[in-house]
Amino acid sequence: MAKQSIFGRISTLVKANVNAMLDAAEDPQKMLDQLVRDYTNSIADAESAIAETIGNLRLLERDHEEDVRAAAEWGNKALAASRKADELRGSGNTADADKFDNLAKIALQRQISEENEAKAVEPTISSQTEVVAKLKDGLNGMKQKLEQLKSKRSELLARAKTAEAQNKVHDAVKSIDVLDPTSELGRFEDKVRRQEALAAGKAELAASSLDAQFNELEDVGELTEVEARLAALKSGGAGAPALEK
């Protein structure tokens, strides 16, 4: 019962603290540090309760040892009184012999009383010894769990820092995606392509205009020659080309 009450109370305390901290876990390191402190304090409470239980057991054991020792002493006194009575009776002193026999009986009664007290406490000592052994095992288990908790604390803090760093990287990458410089380059490239297309269009337009001008020059040349030949025909000059017969 003592084992259950001690560790039951501690378990309830620890669970309550853990649940409360998990519900309000804003800073993992503070939460884990507090958890280590609470569990350390719980172990201290357990040690105090177990020490008290052990102290009570030792008192019972000492009382039992005193009862056993007292029973043995009363047994020795009864034996001494009985021998004295036999000695006196052997010498013919019956009155004193009866007196010592009565003392022997009283001593035997006290011996029986002390033996009964010793026997009465033995089951309690046995059960308390078992309880103390279990409490010590439980305490050792708590200390081992504390070391595991400290180790787990270091691991979780390292993981938390890694996760925090990864989140920062992801956030940075996300912000880069939002302001993706390649998209700006793409827009600039599209602008350059439009400028190139405009320049090509202007060049094509300029070339087309130049061809038209040359065509006009050729047309003017042809008209000038026609006018010259017409004038020659009218004047009958030699400039007119001879007609084939």
NORHUQUI-V262036 format. One line per field, one symbol per residue. burial: + if it has 24 or more other C-alpha atoms within 12 Angstrom, else -. A space follows every 10 residues. Layout:
BEGIN
burial=???
END
This chain:
BEGIN
burial=-++--++--+ ---+--+--- -------++- ++++++-+++ -++--++-++ --++--+--+ +-++--++-+ +--++-+++- ++-++----- ---------+ +-+++-++-+ +--++-++-- +---+--++- ++--++-++- -+---+--+- --+------- ---------- ---------- ---------- ---------- ---------- ---------- ---------- ---------- -----
END
